[in-house]
Amino acid sequence: MSVMTYRGYAARVEYDPEDRVFIGHVAGIRDTVAFHGATVDALERAFHESVDDYLKACEQLGQQPERPASGKLMLRIPPAVHAGALRAAELAGKS
């Protein structure tokens, strides 16, 4: 699994050998933002377009693009640390 970043968003990327395409999913947001491409260049373009479209849609809907993390685990930590831990876990394919 690989990771791509764009405009502060991170996405995990996997290869589907059956369809022969790269598939990506943006991590750390409440909405599902997925993209795909047959080449690395196509995948990167699709990722950028998907993030840009997501940001436009959030703006049009008047919602925040990222869900803020509550900062609650078994202890209190800063929300930014919690958000980073959530994103790292998702990128690693962990819960």
QUINORWO-V717477 format. One record per residue. N is the residue number from 0. RES is the residue in one small letter. PSI is psi in degrees with one decimal (NA if undefined). BURIAL is I if it has 9 or more other C-alpha atoms within 8 Angstrom, else O. Layout:
# QUINORWO-V717477
[[N | RES | PSI | BURIAL] [N | RES | PSI | BURIAL]]
This chain:
# QUINORWO-V717477
[[0 | m | 142.5 | O] [1 | s | 165.3 | O] [2 | v | 137.7 | I] [3 | m | 151.2 | O] [4 | t | 147.7 | O] [5 | y | 128.1 | I] [6 | r | 37.4 | O] [7 | g | -2.2 | O] [8 | y | 143.1 | I] [9 | a | 145.0 | I] [10 | a | 142.1 | I] [11 | r | 144.2 | I] [12 | v | 134.9 | I] [13 | e | 162.2 | I] [14 | y | 132.4 | O] [15 | d | 102.6 | I] [16 | p | -25.9 | O] [17 | e | -46.9 | O] [18 | d | -9.0 | O] [19 | r | 45.9 | O] [20 | v | 155.9 | I] [21 | f | 138.5 | I] [22 | i | 133.7 | I] [23 | g | 152.4 | I] [24 | h | 130.5 | I] [25 | v | 133.0 | I] [26 | a | 152.8 | I] [27 | g | 13.2 | I] [28 | i | 156.6 | I] [29 | r | -27.8 | O] [30 | d | 157.2 | O] [31 | t | 119.9 | O] [32 | v | 110.0 | I] [33 | a | 158.6 | I] [34 | f | 164.9 | I] [35 | h | 162.3 | I] [36 | g | 150.3 | I] [37 | a | -20.6 | I] [38 | t | 166.6 | O] [39 | v | -42.7 | O] [40 | d | -43.2 | O] [41 | a | -39.2 | I] [42 | l | -44.8 | I] [43 | e | -43.4 | I] [44 | r | -44.2 | O] [45 | a | -39.5 | I] [46 | f | -49.6 | I] [47 | h | -45.2 | I] [48 | e | -41.2 | O] [49 | s | -43.6 | I] [50 | v | -46.1 | I] [51 | d | -43.1 | O] [52 | d | -40.4 | O] [53 | y | -45.7 | I] [54 | l | -40.3 | I] [55 | k | -44.1 | O] [56 | a | -43.0 | O] [57 | c | -42.3 | I] [58 | e | -44.7 | I] [59 | q | -33.6 | O] [60 | l | -8.2 | O] [61 | g | 28.7 | O] [62 | q | 157.4 | O] [63 | q | 136.7 | O] [64 | p | -32.9 | I] [65 | e | 140.8 | O] [66 | r | 123.8 | O] [67 | p | 139.6 | O] [68 | a | 144.5 | O] [69 | s | -25.5 | O] [70 | g | 7.7 | I] [71 | k | 119.1 | O] [72 | l | -127.4 | O] [73 | m | -2.7 | O] [74 | l | 166.6 | O] [75 | r | 132.4 | O] [76 | i | 163.5 | I] [77 | p | 141.8 | O] [78 | p | -34.5 | I] [79 | a | -36.0 | O] [80 | v | -42.6 | I] [81 | h | -45.9 | I] [82 | a | -40.7 | I] [83 | g | -39.9 | O] [84 | a | -41.1 | O] [85 | l | -45.6 | I] [86 | r | -43.6 | I] [87 | a | -42.0 | O] [88 | a | -44.7 | I] [89 | e | -41.0 | I] [90 | l | -29.0 | I] [91 | a | -0.5 | O] [92 | g | 25.9 | O] [93 | k | 161.9 | O] [94 | s | NA | O]]
